[in-house]
Amino acid sequence: MGQVLANQGKVLPDDDDADLREIGFRSLDFSELALRVEDETDEELNFDAAGLRRIATVGDVLDFLADLQRP
C-alpha cells in the first residue's frame, strides 16, 4: 500500500485508523494494490463489491487483503 501511495507522491500514514478519503486513496488505487498482491502471491484475489464498501481506513485495507489470502 505504501508503494502505491508513494507512486503518487503520497505517504502511507503511521496510523492504521487513517481515513482513505483523507489520504487520497481511491478505488483505482485499491485495484492497483490488489494487482500487486496477486503478482506477489501468484494467486488471484476474489472479492465482492459488498466487502469493498466496508473499507474506510488503512487498517481496513490491510485486514481485507490479509483475510483474502487466508485459506
mmCIF file as Biopython writes it, N, C-alpha, C and O atoms, coordinates in Angstrom:
data_model
#
loop_
_atom_site.group_PDB
_atom_site.id
_atom_site.type_symbol
_atom_site.label_atom_id
_atom_site.label_alt_id
_atom_site.label_comp_id
_atom_site.label_asym_id
_atom_site.label_entity_id
_atom_site.label_seq_id
_atom_site.pdbx_PDB_ins_code
_atom_site.Cartn_x
_atom_site.Cartn_y
_atom_site.Cartn_z
_atom_site.occupancy
_atom_site.B_iso_or_equiv
_atom_site.auth_seq_id
_atom_site.auth_asym_id
_atom_site.pdbx_PDB_model_num
ATOM 1   N N  . MET A ? 1  ? 0.828   -1.177  0.000  1.0 0.0 1  A 1 
ATOM 2   C CA . MET A ? 1  ? 0.000   0.000   0.000  1.0 0.0 1  A 1 
ATOM 3   C C  . MET A ? 1  ? 0.876   1.245   0.000  1.0 0.0 1  A 1 
ATOM 4   O O  . MET A ? 1  ? 0.559   2.245   -0.644 1.0 0.0 1  A 1 
ATOM 5   N N  . GLY A ? 2  ? 1.975   1.168   0.727  1.0 0.0 2  A 1 
ATOM 6   C CA . GLY A ? 2  ? 2.895   2.296   0.768  1.0 0.0 2  A 1 
ATOM 7   C C  . GLY A ? 2  ? 3.460   2.620   -0.595 1.0 0.0 2  A 1 
ATOM 8   O O  . GLY A ? 2  ? 3.625   3.791   -0.937 1.0 0.0 2  A 1 
ATOM 9   N N  . GLN A ? 3  ? 3.762   1.589   -1.386 1.0 0.0 3  A 1 
ATOM 10  C CA . GLN A ? 3  ? 4.323   1.812   -2.716 1.0 0.0 3  A 1 
ATOM 11  C C  . GLN A ? 3  ? 3.305   2.444   -3.659 1.0 0.0 3  A 1 
ATOM 12  O O  . GLN A ? 3  ? 3.655   3.318   -4.452 1.0 0.0 3  A 1 
ATOM 13  N N  . VAL A ? 4  ? 2.068   2.018   -3.582 1.0 0.0 4  A 1 
ATOM 14  C CA . VAL A ? 4  ? 1.009   2.601   -4.415 1.0 0.0 4  A 1 
ATOM 15  C C  . VAL A ? 4  ? 0.886   4.092   -4.109 1.0 0.0 4  A 1 
ATOM 16  O O  . VAL A ? 4  ? 0.791   4.911   -5.023 1.0 0.0 4  A 1 
ATOM 17  N N  . LEU A ? 5  ? 0.888   4.441   -2.829 1.0 0.0 5  A 1 
ATOM 18  C CA . LEU A ? 5  ? 0.802   5.844   -2.444 1.0 0.0 5  A 1 
ATOM 19  C C  . LEU A ? 5  ? 2.069   6.606   -2.838 1.0 0.0 5  A 1 
ATOM 20  O O  . LEU A ? 5  ? 1.992   7.745   -3.299 1.0 0.0 5  A 1 
ATOM 21  N N  . ALA A ? 6  ? 3.224   5.981   -2.658 1.0 0.0 6  A 1 
ATOM 22  C CA . ALA A ? 6  ? 4.487   6.641   -2.998 1.0 0.0 6  A 1 
ATOM 23  C C  . ALA A ? 6  ? 4.559   6.976   -4.478 1.0 0.0 6  A 1 
ATOM 24  O O  . ALA A ? 6  ? 5.122   8.004   -4.853 1.0 0.0 6  A 1 
ATOM 25  N N  . ASN A ? 7  ? 3.997   6.122   -5.322 1.0 0.0 7  A 1 
ATOM 26  C CA . ASN A ? 7  ? 3.988   6.391   -6.764 1.0 0.0 7  A 1 
ATOM 27  C C  . ASN A ? 7  ? 3.224   7.669   -7.103 1.0 0.0 7  A 1 
ATOM 28  O O  . ASN A ? 7  ? 3.419   8.247   -8.172 1.0 0.0 7  A 1 
ATOM 29  N N  . GLN A ? 8  ? 2.359   8.105   -6.195 1.0 0.0 8  A 1 
ATOM 30  C CA . GLN A ? 8  ? 1.566   9.315   -6.388 1.0 0.0 8  A 1 
ATOM 31  C C  . GLN A ? 8  ? 2.116   10.485  -5.585 1.0 0.0 8  A 1 
ATOM 32  O O  . GLN A ? 8  ? 1.503   11.551  -5.525 1.0 0.0 8  A 1 
ATOM 33  N N  . GLY A ? 9  ? 3.264   10.280  -4.973 1.0 0.0 9  A 1 
ATOM 34  C CA . GLY A ? 9  ? 3.858   11.337  -4.164 1.0 0.0 9  A 1 
ATOM 35  C C  . GLY A ? 9  ? 3.212   11.488  -2.803 1.0 0.0 9  A 1 
ATOM 36  O O  . GLY A ? 9  ? 3.330   12.533  -2.163 1.0 0.0 9  A 1 
ATOM 37  N N  . LYS A ? 10 ? 2.525   10.440  -2.360 1.0 0.0 10 A 1 
ATOM 38  C CA . LYS A ? 10 ? 1.861   10.458  -1.056 1.0 0.0 10 A 1 
ATOM 39  C C  . LYS A ? 10 ? 2.593   9.514   -0.117 1.0 0.0 10 A 1 
ATOM 40  O O  . LYS A ? 10 ? 3.376   8.668   -0.548 1.0 0.0 10 A 1 
ATOM 41  N N  . VAL A ? 11 ? 2.326   9.673   1.165  1.0 0.0 11 A 1 
ATOM 42  C CA . VAL A ? 11 ? 2.990   8.857   2.185  1.0 0.0 11 A 1 
ATOM 43  C C  . VAL A ? 11 ? 1.937   8.051   2.934  1.0 0.0 11 A 1 
ATOM 44  O O  . VAL A ? 11 ? 0.874   8.566   3.282  1.0 0.0 11 A 1 
ATOM 45  N N  . LEU A ? 12 ? 2.244   6.785   3.177  1.0 0.0 12 A 1 
ATOM 46  C CA . LEU A ? 12 ? 1.367   5.931   3.976  1.0 0.0 12 A 1 
ATOM 47  C C  . LEU A ? 12 ? 1.419   6.419   5.421  1.0 0.0 12 A 1 
ATOM 48  O O  . LEU A ? 12 ? 2.497   6.478   6.012  1.0 0.0 12 A 1 
ATOM 49  N N  . PRO A ? 13 ? 0.280   6.764   5.990  1.0 0.0 13 A 1 
ATOM 50  C CA . PRO A ? 13 ? 0.289   7.256   7.381  1.0 0.0 13 A 1 
ATOM 51  C C  . PRO A ? 13 ? 0.670   6.139   8.351  1.0 0.0 13 A 1 
ATOM 52  O O  . PRO A ? 13 ? 0.478   4.956   8.072  1.0 0.0 13 A 1 
ATOM 53  N N  . ASP A ? 14 ? 1.209   6.544   9.482  1.0 0.0 14 A 1 
ATOM 54  C CA . ASP A ? 14 ? 1.580   5.579   10.521 1.0 0.0 14 A 1 
ATOM 55  C C  . ASP A ? 14 ? 0.359   5.002   11.221 1.0 0.0 14 A 1 
ATOM 56  O O  . ASP A ? 14 ? 0.420   3.913   11.793 1.0 0.0 14 A 1 
ATOM 57  N N  . ASP A ? 15 ? -0.732  5.724   11.176 1.0 0.0 15 A 1 
ATOM 58  C CA . ASP A ? 15 ? -1.951  5.342   11.879 1.0 0.0 15 A 1 
ATOM 59  C C  . ASP A ? 15 ? -2.853  4.499   10.971 1.0 0.0 15 A 1 
ATOM 60  O O  . ASP A ? 15 ? -3.328  4.982   9.943  1.0 0.0 15 A 1 
ATOM 61  N N  . ASP A ? 16 ? -3.082  3.253   11.349 1.0 0.0 16 A 1 
ATOM 62  C CA . ASP A ? 16 ? -3.958  2.381   10.552 1.0 0.0 16 A 1 
ATOM 63  C C  . ASP A ? 16 ? -5.410  2.843   10.574 1.0 0.0 16 A 1 
ATOM 64  O O  . ASP A ? 16 ? -6.219  2.357   9.784  1.0 0.0 16 A 1 
ATOM 65  N N  . ASP A ? 17 ? -5.754  3.769   11.461 1.0 0.0 17 A 1 
ATOM 66  C CA . ASP A ? 17 ? -7.109  4.301   11.514 1.0 0.0 17 A 1 
ATOM 67  C C  . ASP A ? 17 ? -7.300  5.487   10.569 1.0 0.0 17 A 1 
ATOM 68  O O  . ASP A ? 17 ? -8.380  6.077   10.533 1.0 0.0 17 A 1 
ATOM 69  N N  . ALA A ? 18 ? -6.269  5.842   9.807  1.0 0.0 18 A 1 
ATOM 70  C CA . ALA A ? 18 ? -6.366  6.971   8.874  1.0 0.0 18 A 1 
ATOM 71  C C  . ALA A ? 18 ? -7.428  6.679   7.816  1.0 0.0 18 A 1 
ATOM 72  O O  . ALA A ? 18 ? -7.468  5.595   7.234  1.0 0.0 18 A 1 
ATOM 73  N N  . ASP A ? 19 ? -8.281  7.668   7.583  1.0 0.0 19 A 1 
ATOM 74  C CA . ASP A ? 19 ? -9.366  7.551   6.609  1.0 0.0 19 A 1 
ATOM 75  C C  . ASP A ? 19 ? -8.807  7.592   5.189  1.0 0.0 19 A 1 
ATOM 76  O O  . ASP A ? 19 ? -7.991  8.453   4.859  1.0 0.0 19 A 1 
ATOM 77  N N  . LEU A ? 20 ? -9.249  6.659   4.358  1.0 0.0 20 A 1 
ATOM 78  C CA . LEU A ? 20 ? -8.743  6.561   2.991  1.0 0.0 20 A 1 
ATOM 79  C C  . LEU A ? 20 ? -9.026  7.820   2.175  1.0 0.0 20 A 1 
ATOM 80  O O  . LEU A ? 20 ? -8.192  8.237   1.371  1.0 0.0 20 A 1 
ATOM 81  N N  . ARG A ? 21 ? -10.180 8.419   2.375  1.0 0.0 21 A 1 
ATOM 82  C CA . ARG A ? 21 ? -10.516 9.641   1.628  1.0 0.0 21 A 1 
ATOM 83  C C  . ARG A ? 21 ? -9.584  10.774  1.998  1.0 0.0 21 A 1 
ATOM 84  O O  . ARG A ? 21 ? -9.203  11.575  1.144  1.0 0.0 21 A 1 
ATOM 85  N N  . GLU A ? 22 ? -9.217  10.844  3.259  1.0 0.0 22 A 1 
ATOM 86  C CA . GLU A ? 22 ? -8.342  11.925  3.727  1.0 0.0 22 A 1 
ATOM 87  C C  . GLU A ? 22 ? -6.931  11.802  3.170  1.0 0.0 22 A 1 
ATOM 88  O O  . GLU A ? 22 ? -6.254  12.811  2.977  1.0 0.0 22 A 1 
ATOM 89  N N  . ILE A ? 23 ? -6.477  10.577  2.910  1.0 0.0 23 A 1 
ATOM 90  C CA . ILE A ? 23 ? -5.127  10.413  2.357  1.0 0.0 23 A 1 
ATOM 91  C C  . ILE A ? 23 ? -5.147  10.295  0.838  1.0 0.0 23 A 1 
ATOM 92  O O  . ILE A ? 23 ? -4.095  10.157  0.214  1.0 0.0 23 A 1 
ATOM 93  N N  . GLY A ? 24 ? -6.335  10.347  0.238  1.0 0.0 24 A 1 
ATOM 94  C CA . GLY A ? 24 ? -6.447  10.317  -1.220 1.0 0.0 24 A 1 
ATOM 95  C C  . GLY A ? 24 ? -6.301  8.941   -1.832 1.0 0.0 24 A 1 
ATOM 96  O O  . GLY A ? 24 ? -5.895  8.821   -2.988 1.0 0.0 24 A 1 
ATOM 97  N N  . PHE A ? 25 ? -6.627  7.893   -1.076 1.0 0.0 25 A 1 
ATOM 98  C CA . PHE A ? 25 ? -6.556  6.519   -1.581 1.0 0.0 25 A 1 
ATOM 99  C C  . PHE A ? 25 ? -7.911  6.169   -2.176 1.0 0.0 25 A 1 
ATOM 100 O O  . PHE A ? 25 ? -8.900  6.035   -1.455 1.0 0.0 25 A 1 
ATOM 101 N N  . ARG A ? 26 ? -7.949  6.019   -3.508 1.0 0.0 26 A 1 
ATOM 102 C CA . ARG A ? 26 ? -9.207  5.824   -4.236 1.0 0.0 26 A 1 
ATOM 103 C C  . ARG A ? 26 ? -9.397  4.365   -4.631 1.0 0.0 26 A 1 
ATOM 104 O O  . ARG A ? 26 ? -8.515  3.533   -4.419 1.0 0.0 26 A 1 
ATOM 105 N N  . SER A ? 27 ? -10.543 4.071   -5.201 1.0 0.0 27 A 1 
ATOM 106 C CA . SER A ? 27 ? -10.831 2.695   -5.619 1.0 0.0 27 A 1 
ATOM 107 C C  . SER A ? 27 ? -9.838  2.228   -6.680 1.0 0.0 27 A 1 
ATOM 108 O O  . SER A ? 27 ? -9.477  1.051   -6.715 1.0 0.0 27 A 1 
ATOM 109 N N  . LEU A ? 28 ? -9.400  3.129   -7.534 1.0 0.0 28 A 1 
ATOM 110 C CA . LEU A ? 28 ? -8.393  2.776   -8.536 1.0 0.0 28 A 1 
ATOM 111 C C  . LEU A ? 28 ? -7.082  2.371   -7.858 1.0 0.0 28 A 1 
ATOM 112 O O  . LEU A ? 28 ? -6.396  1.455   -8.312 1.0 0.0 28 A 1 
ATOM 113 N N  . ASP A ? 29 ? -6.747  3.054   -6.782 1.0 0.0 29 A 1 
ATOM 114 C CA . ASP A ? 29 ? -5.550  2.699   -6.018 1.0 0.0 29 A 1 
ATOM 115 C C  . ASP A ? 29 ? -5.700  1.317   -5.396 1.0 0.0 29 A 1 
ATOM 116 O O  . ASP A ? 29 ? -4.746  0.540   -5.356 1.0 0.0 29 A 1 
ATOM 117 N N  . PHE A ? 30 ? -6.903  1.014   -4.911 1.0 0.0 30 A 1 
ATOM 118 C CA . PHE A ? 30 ? -7.145  -0.311  -4.344 1.0 0.0 30 A 1 
ATOM 119 C C  . PHE A ? 30 ? -6.966  -1.380  -5.422 1.0 0.0 30 A 1 
ATOM 120 O O  . PHE A ? 30 ? -6.398  -2.440  -5.160 1.0 0.0 30 A 1 
ATOM 121 N N  . SER A ? 31 ? -7.449  -1.101  -6.625 1.0 0.0 31 A 1 
ATOM 122 C CA . SER A ? 31 ? -7.295  -2.050  -7.732 1.0 0.0 31 A 1 
ATOM 123 C C  . SER A ? 31 ? -5.826  -2.293  -8.039 1.0 0.0 31 A 1 
ATOM 124 O O  . SER A ? 31 ? -5.413  -3.431  -8.261 1.0 0.0 31 A 1 
ATOM 125 N N  . GLU A ? 32 ? -5.037  -1.225  -8.050 1.0 0.0 32 A 1 
ATOM 126 C CA . GLU A ? 32 ? -3.599  -1.369  -8.291 1.0 0.0 32 A 1 
ATOM 127 C C  . GLU A ? 32 ? -2.953  -2.201  -7.192 1.0 0.0 32 A 1 
ATOM 128 O O  . GLU A ? 32 ? -2.120  -3.065  -7.463 1.0 0.0 32 A 1 
ATOM 129 N N  . LEU A ? 33 ? -3.342  -1.936  -5.957 1.0 0.0 33 A 1 
ATOM 130 C CA . LEU A ? 33 ? -2.803  -2.692  -4.837 1.0 0.0 33 A 1 
ATOM 131 C C  . LEU A ? 33 ? -3.161  -4.172  -4.948 1.0 0.0 33 A 1 
ATOM 132 O O  . LEU A ? 33 ? -2.314  -5.036  -4.722 1.0 0.0 33 A 1 
ATOM 133 N N  . ALA A ? 34 ? -4.414  -4.463  -5.295 1.0 0.0 34 A 1 
ATOM 134 C CA . ALA A ? 34 ? -4.841  -5.860  -5.444 1.0 0.0 34 A 1 
ATOM 135 C C  . ALA A ? 34 ? -4.038  -6.557  -6.536 1.0 0.0 34 A 1 
ATOM 136 O O  . ALA A ? 34 ? -3.647  -7.712  -6.370 1.0 0.0 34 A 1 
ATOM 137 N N  . LEU A ? 35 ? -3.790  -5.878  -7.640 1.0 0.0 35 A 1 
ATOM 138 C CA . LEU A ? 35 ? -2.985  -6.470  -8.714 1.0 0.0 35 A 1 
ATOM 139 C C  . LEU A ? 35 ? -1.560  -6.740  -8.255 1.0 0.0 35 A 1 
ATOM 140 O O  . LEU A ? 35 ? -0.976  -7.767  -8.603 1.0 0.0 35 A 1 
ATOM 141 N N  . ARG A ? 36 ? -1.005  -5.831  -7.482 1.0 0.0 36 A 1 
ATOM 142 C CA . ARG A ? 36 ? 0.350   -6.039  -6.950 1.0 0.0 36 A 1 
ATOM 143 C C  . ARG A ? 36 ? 0.393   -7.261  -6.029 1.0 0.0 36 A 1 
ATOM 144 O O  . ARG A ? 36 ? 1.329   -8.059  -6.084 1.0 0.0 36 A 1 
ATOM 145 N N  . VAL A ? 37 ? -0.631  -7.396  -5.182 1.0 0.0 37 A 1 
ATOM 146 C CA . VAL A ? 37 ? -0.686  -8.549  -4.277 1.0 0.0 37 A 1 
ATOM 147 C C  . VAL A ? 37 ? -0.797  -9.835  -5.091 1.0 0.0 37 A 1 
ATOM 148 O O  . VAL A ? 37 ? -0.129  -10.823 -4.789 1.0 0.0 37 A 1 
ATOM 149 N N  . GLU A ? 38 ? -1.639  -9.822  -6.120 1.0 0.0 38 A 1 
ATOM 150 C CA . GLU A ? 38 ? -1.765  -11.007 -6.980 1.0 0.0 38 A 1 
ATOM 151 C C  . GLU A ? 38 ? -0.441  -11.359 -7.642 1.0 0.0 38 A 1 
ATOM 152 O O  . GLU A ? 38 ? -0.080  -12.533 -7.720 1.0 0.0 38 A 1 
ATOM 153 N N  . ASP A ? 39 ? 0.282   -10.356 -8.118 1.0 0.0 39 A 1 
ATOM 154 C CA . ASP A ? 39 ? 1.584   -10.605 -8.738 1.0 0.0 39 A 1 
ATOM 155 C C  . ASP A ? 39 ? 2.575   -11.195 -7.746 1.0 0.0 39 A 1 
ATOM 156 O O  . ASP A ? 39 ? 3.340   -12.098 -8.086 1.0 0.0 39 A 1 
ATOM 157 N N  . GLU A ? 40 ? 2.559   -10.683 -6.519 1.0 0.0 40 A 1 
ATOM 158 C CA . GLU A ? 40 ? 3.485   -11.156 -5.484 1.0 0.0 40 A 1 
ATOM 159 C C  . GLU A ? 40 ? 3.181   -12.579 -5.039 1.0 0.0 40 A 1 
ATOM 160 O O  . GLU A ? 40 ? 4.092   -13.361 -4.768 1.0 0.0 40 A 1 
ATOM 161 N N  . THR A ? 41 ? 1.891   -12.911 -4.965 1.0 0.0 41 A 1 
ATOM 162 C CA . THR A ? 41 ? 1.496   -14.213 -4.424 1.0 0.0 41 A 1 
ATOM 163 C C  . THR A ? 41 ? 1.218   -15.254 -5.502 1.0 0.0 41 A 1 
ATOM 164 O O  . THR A ? 41 ? 1.056   -16.437 -5.200 1.0 0.0 41 A 1 
ATOM 165 N N  . ASP A ? 42 ? 1.163   -14.817 -6.754 1.0 0.0 42 A 1 
ATOM 166 C CA . ASP A ? 42 ? 0.801   -15.700 -7.871 1.0 0.0 42 A 1 
ATOM 167 C C  . ASP A ? 42 ? -0.561  -16.365 -7.654 1.0 0.0 42 A 1 
ATOM 168 O O  . ASP A ? 42 ? -0.798  -17.484 -8.111 1.0 0.0 42 A 1 
ATOM 169 N N  . GLU A ? 43 ? -1.449  -15.658 -6.949 1.0 0.0 43 A 1 
ATOM 170 C CA . GLU A ? 43 ? -2.807  -16.142 -6.718 1.0 0.0 43 A 1 
ATOM 171 C C  . GLU A ? 43 ? -3.793  -15.039 -7.040 1.0 0.0 43 A 1 
ATOM 172 O O  . GLU A ? 43 ? -3.527  -13.862 -6.797 1.0 0.0 43 A 1 
ATOM 173 N N  . GLU A ? 44 ? -4.938  -15.427 -7.591 1.0 0.0 44 A 1 
ATOM 174 C CA . GLU A ? 44 ? -5.977  -14.446 -7.889 1.0 0.0 44 A 1 
ATOM 175 C C  . GLU A ? 44 ? -6.774  -14.143 -6.625 1.0 0.0 44 A 1 
ATOM 176 O O  . GLU A ? 44 ? -7.170  -15.055 -5.899 1.0 0.0 44 A 1 
ATOM 177 N N  . LEU A ? 45 ? -7.003  -12.868 -6.367 1.0 0.0 45 A 1 
ATOM 178 C CA . LEU A ? 45 ? -7.818  -12.467 -5.231 1.0 0.0 45 A 1 
ATOM 179 C C  . LEU A ? 45 ? -9.274  -12.398 -5.672 1.0 0.0 45 A 1 
ATOM 180 O O  . LEU A ? 45 ? -9.591  -11.786 -6.692 1.0 0.0 45 A 1 
ATOM 181 N N  . ASN A ? 46 ? -10.137 -13.011 -4.923 1.0 0.0 46 A 1 
ATOM 182 C CA . ASN A ? 46 ? -11.568 -12.982 -5.234 1.0 0.0 46 A 1 
ATOM 183 C C  . ASN A ? 46 ? -12.294 -12.246 -4.126 1.0 0.0 46 A 1 
ATOM 184 O O  . ASN A ? 46 ? -12.259 -12.653 -2.965 1.0 0.0 46 A 1 
ATOM 185 N N  . PHE A ? 47 ? -12.951 -11.160 -4.494 1.0 0.0 47 A 1 
ATOM 186 C CA . PHE A ? 47 ? -13.696 -10.392 -3.508 1.0 0.0 47 A 1 
ATOM 187 C C  . PHE A ? 47 ? -14.906 -9.780  -4.180 1.0 0.0 47 A 1 
ATOM 188 O O  . PHE A ? 47 ? -14.967 -9.663  -5.403 1.0 0.0 47 A 1 
ATOM 189 N N  . ASP A ? 48 ? -15.870 -9.392  -3.356 1.0 0.0 48 A 1 
ATOM 190 C CA . ASP A ? 48 ? -17.119 -8.838  -3.893 1.0 0.0 48 A 1 
ATOM 191 C C  . ASP A ? 48 ? -17.252 -7.362  -3.538 1.0 0.0 48 A 1 
ATOM 192 O O  . ASP A ? 48 ? -16.559 -6.856  -2.656 1.0 0.0 48 A 1 
ATOM 193 N N  . ALA A ? 49 ? -18.136 -6.696  -4.226 1.0 0.0 49 A 1 
ATOM 194 C CA . ALA A ? 49 ? -18.344 -5.265  -4.029 1.0 0.0 49 A 1 
ATOM 195 C C  . ALA A ? 49 ? -18.839 -4.950  -2.622 1.0 0.0 49 A 1 
ATOM 196 O O  . ALA A ? 49 ? -18.489 -3.912  -2.060 1.0 0.0 49 A 1 
ATOM 197 N N  . ALA A ? 50 ? -19.644 -5.832  -2.051 1.0 0.0 50 A 1 
ATOM 198 C CA . ALA A ? 50 ? -20.163 -5.587  -0.697 1.0 0.0 50 A 1 
ATOM 199 C C  . ALA A ? 50 ? -19.022 -5.503  0.317  1.0 0.0 50 A 1 
ATOM 200 O O  . ALA A ? 50 ? -19.046 -4.660  1.214  1.0 0.0 50 A 1 
ATOM 201 N N  . GLY A ? 51 ? -18.049 -6.356  0.177  1.0 0.0 51 A 1 
ATOM 202 C CA . GLY A ? 51 ? -16.894 -6.321  1.075  1.0 0.0 51 A 1 
ATOM 203 C C  . GLY A ? 51 ? -16.087 -5.052  0.917  1.0 0.0 51 A 1 
ATOM 204 O O  . GLY A ? 51 ? -15.562 -4.522  1.897  1.0 0.0 51 A 1 
ATOM 205 N N  . LEU A ? 52 ? -15.983 -4.562  -0.293 1.0 0.0 52 A 1 
ATOM 206 C CA . LEU A ? 52 ? -15.219 -3.343  -0.553 1.0 0.0 52 A 1 
ATOM 207 C C  . LEU A ? 52 ? -15.880 -2.113  0.047  1.0 0.0 52 A 1 
ATOM 208 O O  . LEU A ? 52 ? -15.191 -1.177  0.455  1.0 0.0 52 A 1 
ATOM 209 N N  . ARG A ? 53 ? -17.191 -2.102  0.106  1.0 0.0 53 A 1 
ATOM 210 C CA . ARG A ? 53 ? -17.909 -0.932  0.634  1.0 0.0 53 A 1 
ATOM 211 C C  . ARG A ? 53 ? -17.646 -0.709  2.121  1.0 0.0 53 A 1 
ATOM 212 O O  . ARG A ? 53 ? -17.815 0.404   2.617  1.0 0.0 53 A 1 
ATOM 213 N N  . ARG A ? 54 ? -17.239 -1.741  2.825  1.0 0.0 54 A 1 
ATOM 214 C CA . ARG A ? 54 ? -16.975 -1.614  4.257  1.0 0.0 54 A 1 
ATOM 215 C C  . ARG A ? 54 ? -15.582 -1.066  4.550  1.0 0.0 54 A 1 
ATOM 216 O O  . ARG A ? 54 ? -15.260 -0.801  5.708  1.0 0.0 54 A 1 
ATOM 217 N N  . ILE A ? 55 ? -14.764 -0.893  3.540  1.0 0.0 55 A 1 
ATOM 218 C CA . ILE A ? 55 ? -13.392 -0.445  3.734  1.0 0.0 55 A 1 
ATOM 219 C C  . ILE A ? 55 ? -13.346 1.079   3.803  1.0 0.0 55 A 1 
ATOM 220 O O  . ILE A ? 55 ? -13.748 1.768   2.865  1.0 0.0 55 A 1 
ATOM 221 N N  . ALA A ? 56 ? -12.851 1.595   4.926  1.0 0.0 56 A 1 
ATOM 222 C CA . ALA A ? 56 ? -12.812 3.044   5.114  1.0 0.0 56 A 1 
ATOM 223 C C  . ALA A ? 56 ? -11.454 3.553   5.605  1.0 0.0 56 A 1 
ATOM 224 O O  . ALA A ? 56 ? -11.147 4.737   5.474  1.0 0.0 56 A 1 
ATOM 225 N N  . THR A ? 57 ? -10.644 2.652   6.173  1.0 0.0 57 A 1 
ATOM 226 C CA . THR A ? 57 ? -9.369  3.081   6.756  1.0 0.0 57 A 1 
ATOM 227 C C  . THR A ? 57 ? -8.217  2.255   6.178  1.0 0.0 57 A 1 
ATOM 228 O O  . THR A ? 57 ? -8.429  1.247   5.504  1.0 0.0 57 A 1 
ATOM 229 N N  . VAL A ? 58 ? -7.007  2.707   6.457  1.0 0.0 58 A 1 
ATOM 230 C CA . VAL A ? 58 ? -5.807  1.966   6.038  1.0 0.0 58 A 1 
ATOM 231 C C  . VAL A ? 58 ? -5.844  0.565   6.638  1.0 0.0 58 A 1 
ATOM 232 O O  . VAL A ? 58 ? -5.557  -0.413  5.948  1.0 0.0 58 A 1 
ATOM 233 N N  . GLY A ? 59 ? -6.189  0.462   7.900  1.0 0.0 59 A 1 
ATOM 234 C CA . GLY A ? 59 ? -6.262  -0.837  8.564  1.0 0.0 59 A 1 
ATOM 235 C C  . GLY A ? 59 ? -7.286  -1.759  7.925  1.0 0.0 59 A 1 
ATOM 236 O O  . GLY A ? 59 ? -7.065  -2.966  7.826  1.0 0.0 59 A 1 
ATOM 237 N N  . ASP A ? 60 ? -8.414  -1.189  7.488  1.0 0.0 60 A 1 
ATOM 238 C CA . ASP A ? 60 ? -9.433  -1.985  6.805  1.0 0.0 60 A 1 
ATOM 239 C C  . ASP A ? 60 ? -8.878  -2.617  5.536  1.0 0.0 60 A 1 
ATOM 240 O O  . ASP A ? 60 ? -9.152  -3.782  5.248  1.0 0.0 60 A 1 
ATOM 241 N N  . VAL A ? 61 ? -8.101  -1.853  4.779  1.0 0.0 61 A 1 
ATOM 242 C CA . VAL A ? 61 ? -7.498  -2.377  3.533  1.0 0.0 61 A 1 
ATOM 243 C C  . VAL A ? 61 ? -6.552  -3.519  3.857  1.0 0.0 61 A 1 
ATOM 244 O O  . VAL A ? 61 ? -6.610  -4.582  3.239  1.0 0.0 61 A 1 
ATOM 245 N N  . LEU A ? 62 ? -5.682  -3.293  4.829  1.0 0.0 62 A 1 
ATOM 246 C CA . LEU A ? 62 ? -4.690  -4.315  5.176  1.0 0.0 62 A 1 
ATOM 247 C C  . LEU A ? 62 ? -5.358  -5.579  5.716  1.0 0.0 62 A 1 
ATOM 248 O O  . LEU A ? 62 ? -4.958  -6.692  5.371  1.0 0.0 62 A 1 
ATOM 249 N N  . ASP A ? 63 ? -6.375  -5.407  6.562  1.0 0.0 63 A 1 
ATOM 250 C CA . ASP A ? 63 ? -7.103  -6.563  7.095  1.0 0.0 63 A 1 
ATOM 251 C C  . ASP A ? 63 ? -7.840  -7.311  5.987  1.0 0.0 63 A 1 
ATOM 252 O O  . ASP A ? 63 ? -7.840  -8.541  5.950  1.0 0.0 63 A 1 
ATOM 253 N N  . PHE A ? 64 ? -8.461  -6.563  5.093  1.0 0.0 64 A 1 
ATOM 254 C CA . PHE A ? 64 ? -9.220  -7.153  3.984  1.0 0.0 64 A 1 
ATOM 255 C C  . PHE A ? 64 ? -8.307  -8.020  3.110  1.0 0.0 64 A 1 
ATOM 256 O O  . PHE A ? 64 ? -8.656  -9.148  2.764  1.0 0.0 64 A 1 
ATOM 257 N N  . LEU A ? 65 ? -7.142  -7.482  2.762  1.0 0.0 65 A 1 
ATOM 258 C CA . LEU A ? 65 ? -6.219  -8.242  1.916  1.0 0.0 65 A 1 
ATOM 259 C C  . LEU A ? 65 ? -5.650  -9.446  2.661  1.0 0.0 65 A 1 
ATOM 260 O O  . LEU A ? 65 ? -5.468  -10.507 2.063  1.0 0.0 65 A 1 
ATOM 261 N N  . ALA A ? 66 ? -5.370  -9.303  3.934  1.0 0.0 66 A 1 
ATOM 262 C CA . ALA A ? 66 ? -4.867  -10.424 4.731  1.0 0.0 66 A 1 
ATOM 263 C C  . ALA A ? 66 ? -5.918  -11.536 4.811  1.0 0.0 66 A 1 
ATOM 264 O O  . ALA A ? 66 ? -5.588  -12.716 4.702  1.0 0.0 66 A 1 
ATOM 265 N N  . ASP A ? 67 ? -7.183  -11.153 5.002  1.0 0.0 67 A 1 
ATOM 266 C CA . ASP A ? 67 ? -8.251  -12.144 5.077  1.0 0.0 67 A 1 
ATOM 267 C C  . ASP A ? 67 ? -8.428  -12.885 3.741  1.0 0.0 67 A 1 
ATOM 268 O O  . ASP A ? 67 ? -8.755  -14.072 3.740  1.0 0.0 67 A 1 
ATOM 269 N N  . LEU A ? 68 ? -8.221  -12.213 2.626  1.0 0.0 68 A 1 
ATOM 270 C CA . LEU A ? 68 ? -8.354  -12.852 1.323  1.0 0.0 68 A 1 
ATOM 271 C C  . LEU A ? 68 ? -7.283  -13.906 1.094  1.0 0.0 68 A 1 
ATOM 272 O O  . LEU A ? 68 ? -7.499  -14.868 0.357  1.0 0.0 68 A 1 
ATOM 273 N N  . GLN A ? 69 ? -6.143  -13.727 1.716  1.0 0.0 69 A 1 
ATOM 274 C CA . GLN A ? 69 ? -5.031  -14.641 1.486  1.0 0.0 69 A 1 
ATOM 275 C C  . GLN A ? 69 ? -5.050  -15.841 2.421  1.0 0.0 69 A 1 
ATOM 276 O O  . GLN A ? 69 ? -4.270  -16.777 2.245  1.0 0.0 69 A 1 
ATOM 277 N N  . ARG A ? 70 ? -5.928  -15.821 3.404  1.0 0.0 70 A 1 
ATOM 278 C CA . ARG A ? 70 ? -6.025  -16.960 4.325  1.0 0.0 70 A 1 
ATOM 279 C C  . ARG A ? 70 ? -6.871  -18.058 3.695  1.0 0.0 70 A 1 
ATOM 280 O O  . ARG A ? 70 ? -7.883  -17.778 3.053  1.0 0.0 70 A 1 
ATOM 281 N N  . PRO A ? 71 ? -6.451  -19.319 3.883  1.0 0.0 71 A 1 
ATOM 282 C CA . PRO A ? 71 ? -7.257  -20.428 3.319  1.0 0.0 71 A 1 
ATOM 283 C C  . PRO A ? 71 ? -8.565  -20.616 4.029  1.0 0.0 71 A 1 
ATOM 284 O O  . PRO A ? 71 ? -9.341  -21.501 3.670  1.0 0.0 71 A 1 
#
